[in-house]
Amino acid sequence: GKMAEAKSAFRHEDVSDEKLEARVRSEMGRVVTHPHHVEVRASNGSVTLGGSVLASEFDALMKCVYGVEGVREVINRMETHSAAAAAGAS
């Protein structure tokens, strides 16, 4: 009962890289305005994020990705920008 619950809380599920990438993309779509600007690559539980995101969304994105089941590590290669910079770039 309780012991099994405690053990499962610390166990990372092994999932395919493709499945992990899909999970991360699905979850980050809830916290990032422009998820198509974020590149996601997974390899053995290590997720690399690239691309750009609003500075105001960066912390929520990182928290979201770390929370995805199967993620063991996040490598941040993101660039952040302000909303004003994004509006000017359009």
C-alpha positions as CSV (number, residue, x, y, z in Angstrom):
1,G,0.0,0.0,0.0
2,K,1.8,3.1,1.3
3,M,5.3,1.6,0.7
4,A,4.5,0.9,-2.9
5,E,3.2,4.4,-3.4
6,A,6.4,5.9,-1.9
7,K,8.6,3.7,-4.1
8,S,6.7,4.6,-7.3
9,A,7.0,8.3,-6.5
10,F,10.8,8.1,-6.9
11,R,10.9,5.7,-9.9
12,H,11.3,7.1,-13.4
13,E,9.4,5.4,-16.1
14,D,11.5,4.3,-19.1
15,V,9.7,5.6,-22.3
16,S,10.8,5.9,-25.9
17,D,12.4,9.2,-27.0
18,E,9.5,9.9,-29.3
19,K,6.9,9.3,-26.6
20,L,8.7,11.6,-24.2
21,E,9.0,14.3,-26.8
22,A,5.2,14.0,-27.4
23,R,4.5,14.2,-23.7
24,V,6.6,17.3,-23.3
25,R,5.0,19.0,-26.3
26,S,1.6,18.2,-25.0
27,E,2.2,19.6,-21.6
28,M,4.1,22.7,-22.6
29,G,1.2,23.7,-24.9
30,R,-0.7,24.5,-21.6
31,V,1.9,27.0,-20.4
32,V,3.5,28.5,-23.5
33,T,1.8,30.9,-25.9
34,H,3.8,29.8,-28.9
35,P,4.8,26.2,-28.4
36,H,5.7,25.8,-32.1
37,H,8.7,28.1,-31.3
38,V,10.1,25.5,-28.9
39,E,12.2,22.7,-30.2
40,V,12.1,19.5,-28.1
41,R,14.6,16.6,-28.4
42,A,14.7,13.7,-26.0
43,S,17.4,11.0,-25.5
44,N,17.2,8.5,-22.7
45,G,15.2,10.7,-20.4
46,S,17.3,13.8,-21.1
47,V,15.2,16.5,-22.8
48,T,16.9,19.4,-24.7
49,L,14.8,22.5,-25.3
50,G,15.8,25.0,-28.0
51,G,14.1,28.0,-29.7
52,S,12.5,31.0,-28.1
53,V,9.9,31.7,-25.5
54,L,8.5,34.7,-23.7
55,A,10.6,35.6,-20.7
56,S,7.4,35.7,-18.6
57,E,6.7,32.0,-19.5
58,F,10.2,30.6,-19.1
59,D,9.9,29.5,-15.4
60,A,6.5,27.9,-16.0
61,L,7.9,26.0,-19.1
62,M,10.8,24.6,-17.1
63,K,8.6,23.6,-14.2
64,C,6.2,21.9,-16.7
65,V,9.0,20.0,-18.5
66,Y,10.6,18.8,-15.3
67,G,7.2,17.6,-14.2
68,V,6.6,15.3,-17.2
69,E,6.8,11.7,-16.3
70,G,10.0,10.1,-17.7
71,V,12.0,13.3,-17.8
72,R,15.3,12.9,-15.9
73,E,17.2,16.0,-17.0
74,V,16.4,19.2,-18.9
75,I,19.1,20.9,-21.0
76,N,18.2,24.5,-21.6
77,R,19.2,26.1,-24.9
78,M,16.2,28.5,-24.9
79,E,16.3,32.2,-25.7
80,T,13.9,34.4,-23.9
81,H,12.4,37.6,-25.2
82,S,9.9,40.2,-24.1
83,A,6.4,40.5,-25.6
84,A,7.4,43.8,-27.1
85,A,10.3,42.2,-28.9
86,A,8.1,39.5,-30.2
87,A,5.5,42.0,-31.5
88,G,8.2,44.0,-33.3
89,A,9.6,40.9,-34.9
90,S,6.3,39.9,-36.5
